[in-house]
Amino acid sequence: MKILLVEDEEIAARRLERLLGELSVPIEEIRFAESVSGAEKELRSGFQPELVFLDIHLEDGTGFEVIPFIPEETPIIFTTAFDNYAIEAFKVNSIGYLLKPVVPEDLASVMDKFHRLKKGIEISQLQDLQQLIKQLRPGQDMKRLLIRIGTKLKSIDLGQIALIQSVNRIIYLYTQDGNRYPVEKTLDELEKLLPDEQFFRVNRSAIINEKAIRQLIIWSKSRIKLELEFQPEEELLVSAEKVQAFKSWYTGS
């Protein structure tokens, strides 16, 4: 099978490639593209994929801009960090999808449906989906985040999220009362999803809700320490290169 994987995050792309290998998908050739222009180049080169994994948000546009270059008979599986309310729209439009970060069970399920995916997308349907994405930009009108706990989903209102932090390569969500839950999404994906006016990426390992900050402490000439109502496992320091942006965000200037 020839596969084109359009994904602007290398870690996510390599993870998907690895999971496909673990499922023993018979891959003859797999090519990668990080952007709309990169995907167009691959598709114009004569490469004829039998399946396309297509991220919605790319560094130079959206995955929908790639669709006109994909042969109509080629199935498309969207990869997306959108929450379940958007996923329902993809179901209605008979689009294959994977919620990022991709887990083996979801990939196995969508590959089982591979031959039953709708072949191609009509122009009117594409326009409807493009309008949907405009309405569902990361963070816009988002009110809650769904996290997976075993076989169940837990809904957490954005106002209840105090901190999202990477600890020993595991992403944890802390609520305002100090409870902690592991999260499957990456910090990069969460940063795109959460509203900028309420959340800020203070360093490579943490995203903070402004309402969770109890006190700011000058830690050095170029860094700020954040204190919360509870003590997270790792101390919170605003990285030197983000201090000015953090001050502007926090003061609303």
Buried (B, 14 or more C-beta within 10 A) or exposed (E): EBBBBBBBBEEBBEBBBEBBEEEEBEBEEBBBBBBBBBBBEBBEEEEEBBBBBBBBBBEEEBBBBBBEBBEEEBBBBBBBBBBEEBBEBBEEBEBBBBBBBBBEEBBEEBBEEBEEBEEBBEEEBBEBBBEBBEEBEBBEEBEBBBBBEEEEEEEBEBBBBBBBBBBEEEBBBBBBEEEBBEBEBBBBBBBBBBEEEBBBBBBEBBBBBEBBBEEBEEBEEEBBBBBBEBEBEBEBBBBBEBBEBBEEBBEEE
